[in-house]
């Protein structure tokens, strides 16, 4: 009797787990529609702007389908895809558009996350991030396959990889508050390294943006002269300015590479670095008027080489103030070195997106060298962080150890009583 009555109970106990598995799959399916929404939020307006530019251009002989494919290729370029054109290729990402794509992905995942929280359902971090990233990457692959033509063809592999990178970044930012804890086996000095790395990268990008702003202010006359020489008209001028605005984050990464000392190229055999500038004939792009004149750079520009070191030191100092410091000098030094390595990897990825060919011939090499810049920044940030560790250790040793004496709250406070006489 007991055996017969236990079997139905066991079956009933199995049913809820099956329903929970089905519910979890149902919770993940909206992420696919979220991926579609994230793609269309940026792709449709971009194609629309290309169509508006085509309508405004009275000399254009392209078809509407070809113009739509140009918009799709620009969207894919923003995801790090390389686009083959007649006689060459284009591989520089307009990072302003990339940031819009990351924002769109974050917004789509946040909408799904809000529905999950309001319905009192759990947030499957890794499965949710994986489903959204895979769905977005497949959509980028489909866009690349559909937009291929004899004039331009985006690489399928780079489109898939870039789509996954953009979607993963946006989804990770959206789900960051619901991330699971790290495994217990991860050493504390490894955990303590990522915050200084992120802070140092933010400081370096800010420094690159300041370098770009200073160059634009200094060369504003040349920029305006090049813009007027193109005679783009009212609508064409607006579109030209908008296109260059989407490239400003890309140029900020160039400024970052300039502060590291490695510099960047604007064509084969050229170099723009704190040590000097060597340029050839450039395309008629107004923002290129902000580039420094060829020749030696003022000695004051060499002070920019201290920026990555200061960024590493400042990031570690902020980390030491906000969080519990890692115990042991050796562990703190290892964490500082690891933070520099992580910062170098992030900078190398950014430089890889901000560099590449722009056509054929001499313009086949434009932007910073990704691996070289990442390696140099890793060393500079690690040196700054290690310097902050050693200076902090020396400061604490010089100050000595404070001894806090707690006085009794009541009773006799005479010296004799306090000393236990």
N, C-alpha and C positions, 0 to 999 in steps of 0.2 A: 504493500500500500504506500509506504513512504517513498519507494523508488518511483511509483507511477505519479505521485503527486509532485515530486521534485522536478520531473522532466518539463511539464508545462511552465513551471516557474523559471526554469533555466531558459526556455524559449522566450518567455516574456522579458527576461533580463537582457536577452540578446537584441530584442527589437529596438529599444531606445538608442543603442549604439549605432545601429544601422540608420535610424532616422537622423542622428547627429551627423553621420558621415554624409548623408544626402544634403542636409542643411548646410554643411560647410562648403560643399560643391556649389550649392545654390548661392551662397554668399560670395563666392569668388567669381561667378559668371558676370555680375555687373562690372567687374574690372575690365572686361573685354570691351564693353560699350564705353567705359571711361577712356580706354585707350583710343578708340575711334574719335571720341569727342576731343581728346587732347590733340590728336593729329589735325583734325579739321579746324580747330580754333586758330591755328597759325597758318595752315596751308591755304585755306580758302581766301582769307584777306590778302595773302601774298600773291596768289594767282590773280586776284581782282586788281591789285595795284599794277601788275604786269599788263593786264588787259587795258587799264586806263592809260598807261604809258604808250601802249600800241595804238590806241585810238587817237591820242594826242600827236603822235608822230605821223606826219603826212607823207614822209619819205619811206616808211616801212613797207616792205613787200611780203612780210611773213604772214602766214595764216594764223587764225585764232588758235588752232590746235598747237601750232609751234610755240606761240606765246605762252599758252598754258603749260607746255612742257618746260619752258624756261623758268616759270614760277616754281614748278616741282623740283627742277634741278637746284634752284637757289635754296629751297627748303632742305633738300638732301645735303647740300654743301654745309648748311648750318649744323647738320648732324655728323659732320666729319667725313662725309663721302667724297671721293674723288670723281670728278666728272670729266670724261674724255670728250674733247672737242676736235674740230678739224685741225689737224696739224699739231696738236698738243693736248694739254689737260689743265684743269683748274683744281686746286686742292686746298685753298685757304678758306677757312670757315668764317663767315660773318658772325662773330661771337655775340653781337647784340641780338641777332635772330636766334642764336643758340640759347641765350638766356631766356628769351620769350618762350621757346619750346620747353625749357625746363620748368618755367613758371606754369605753363599750360598743363604739363604732366602733374606737377604738384597740385594744382587746383582740381584736376579731375580726381586724383586719389583722395584729396581732402573731402570732396563731396561724397565719395563712397564711404570714407571713414566716418563722416558725420551720420550717415544713415545707419552704419553699424552700431555706433554708440547710442543713438536715439532709440534703436530697436533693442538695446540691451543684449546685443550679440557680441561675441568675442572678436578680437582683431588678430587674425592669423598673419603675423608679420612676414615671415619668410615666404609662405605660400602666396600671400597677397602680392608681395613685391615681385615674386617670380612670375605670376600670371600676368600682371600688368606690364612688366618689362618684356616678356616674351610676346604678348599681343602687340605692343607698340613696335617692337622690332620687326615682326612679320608684316605689319602695315607699312613700315618704311621700305621693306624689301619689295612689297607689291607696288608701291609708288615708283620705286626705281625701275622695276620691270615694265610697268605701263608707260613710263615717260621716256623710254629709250628710243632713239631715232638716229638717223644718219648724221645729224648735226651735233647732238650731245647724248652721252650715255653715262649714267652714274654707275659706279662699281657696285655690284650686288652684295659682295661680301662686306665692303666698307659701309654700305647703307644699313645692312643688318646690324653690324657691330655698333655703328654710331647711334642707330635708333635705340638699341638696348642700353647704351651708355647714357643717353639723354633721359630715357624713361626711368632707368634705375636711379639716376641722380635725383630727379624730381620726386619719384616715389619714396626714396629714402628720406628726403627732407620732410615729406608729408607724414610719414609713419615713424619719425624718429622718436617721438614721445612714447611710442608703444614698442620700442625695441626690446628684445629679450636680454637678460643679463649675460655677461660674458662667462665662459666656462671657468670653474674654480682653479683650473690649472694654469691660467694665464698669469704671468708674473706681474706684480704691481708696477714695475718700472716700464713695462710695455703699455699698460693701460694709461699711465701718466704721460705718454709721449704724444698722443694724438691731439690733445688740446693745444699745446704749444705749436704743433705743426700747422693746425688750422689757423691759429692766430697769426703765425708768421706769414702764411700764404696770403691772408687778408691784408696784412701790412705791406707786403711786397706788391700786391695788385694796386693798393692805394698809392704807393710810391710811383708805380708805373703810370697810373692815371695822372698824378701830379706832373710827371715829366712830360706827358702828352699835352696837358693843359698849358704848361710853360712854353712848349714848342709852338703850339697853335697861337698863343698870344704874341710870341716873338716873331713868328712868320705870317701874321695875319694879312699883311699887305700882299705877299706872294700868293697866298691862298685865294684872296679875293681877285687878284689879277688873273689867275688861272681859271677861276669860275667864270669871269666875264669873257675870257677868250673863247670859251666853249659856246657862248651865246645859247644857253639851253631854253630860254623863254621862261614864262611864269610857271607853267605846270612842269616842264622839264627841269627847271631849277629846284622845284619842291621835291621831285622824285630823286634828283641827284643829291640833294642835301640829305634826304631821308636814307638813301643808300649808304652815304658816307657815315651817317650817324650810327647805322647798324654795324659799321666796321670799327667804330671807336673802341669798343672793348678789345678787339683784335690788336689795334695799335697800342692800347694800354699794356698788353702782354709784350709787345715790342719794347715799350718803355721799361718794363720789368727786366727784360733781357739786357737792355742798355745799362741799367743800374748794376747788374751782376758783373759787368765787364766783358761779357762775350759779345754783346751787340747783336745786330741783325743785318741781313743783306737785302738789297732791293735790286736784285739781278746778280748774275754770276760775276765774280771778280769785284764785287762792291762790299763795303763794310761801313756800318754806322755804329761807333763805339765810343766810350769816353776817351780812348787814346787817340782818336782821329776819325775823320770821315772821308771815304773814297766812294764817289758816285759816278755813274755814266748818264747817258740820256735817259730820262724817265718818261713814263706815259703821262699824258695830260690829265692827271687826276688832281683836283684842287688841293686835297689834303696833303699831297706830297710837297706842296710849297712850304710846309712846316719843317721839312727835313733840314738839318744844319748844312751850312755851306761846306763844300769839300775843303779839306785841309786839316791842320792841327786844331785840336779842341783846347780851349782855355784850361789852364792847370786846375782851376777851381772845379771843373767837371769831374776830376779824378776823385773828389770827395764823395761822389755817388757810389763808389765801390764799398763804402762803409755801410750803406743802407741795408743790405741783406744781413750783415753781422749784427747791426743794431736791431733789426727785426727779430732775429733769433734770440738775442739777449732780452729784449723787451717782452717777447712772447713767454719766455721761461720765467721772467720776473712776475708777470701777471699770473701765470699758473701757480707759482709758489705762494702768492698772496691769496688766491681764491680757493685752493685745494690743499689737502694735507700733503706735505712734501714726502717724497719717497725716502725711506730710511736707508742710511748708508751712503757715503760719498761715491763709492763705486757704482751703486745702482743709479744714483742721480746722474752721474756722467754717462752711463749707458742709455738712460732715458733721454738725455739731451742729444746724444748722437743719433738715436733712433728718430727723434723729432725732426732733425735735419734731413735724415733719409726720406721720411714721409713727405716733408715739404718739397724736396727735390723731385720726388715722383709726381706730385701734383703739378709742379711747374713744368716738368717735362711733357705731361699730357697737354697742358694748356699751350705750350709752345708748339707741340705737334699739330694742334688744331689751327694755330695762328700762322703756320708756315706751309709752304708748298709751292707748286708751280702756278704761274698765271699765264698760260699760253705756252709758247715754244721759244726756242732760242735762248737769248740772254735772260728772259723773265721766267725761266724754268726753275730758278732758285730765289725765293723771296721769303723773308721772315727769319726768325732765329733758328739756330741749330738746336733741336729739341734735346737730344741726349747730352750734348756738351753743356747747354745752359742748365739742365736739370742737375747734372753732376756738380757743376760749380756752385749752384745755389745750395745744394745739399751740404757741401763742405762749408760754405759761408754761414749758413744758418746753424749748423752744428757747432761751428767755432764760436758763434755768438752765444748759443745756449750753454756751452761748456764754460765760456768766460763768465756768464752769469752765475753758474754753479760754484765756480772757484771763488769769485768775488763774494758771493753770499756766505760761503764757508769761512773765508778770511774775516768778513765783517762780524760774524757771530763769534768767532774766536777772539777777535780784538775786544768786543764788547763784554765778553765773559758771560757767565751764567747768572741770571737774576734769581735771588732767593726771596720768595714772598713769605712774610711773617704775618699770620692771622692773629689779631688781638682778640681777647675774649669780649663777648658782647656785653657782659655785666660783671659787677664785682670790683674788687680793688684793682686799679691799673697802675699801682706804684711799681717802680722798677724792681723792687725787692720781690714783690708778689709775682711779677711776670717772669722773673728768673727762677722762680721756684724756691726762694728762700723761706 
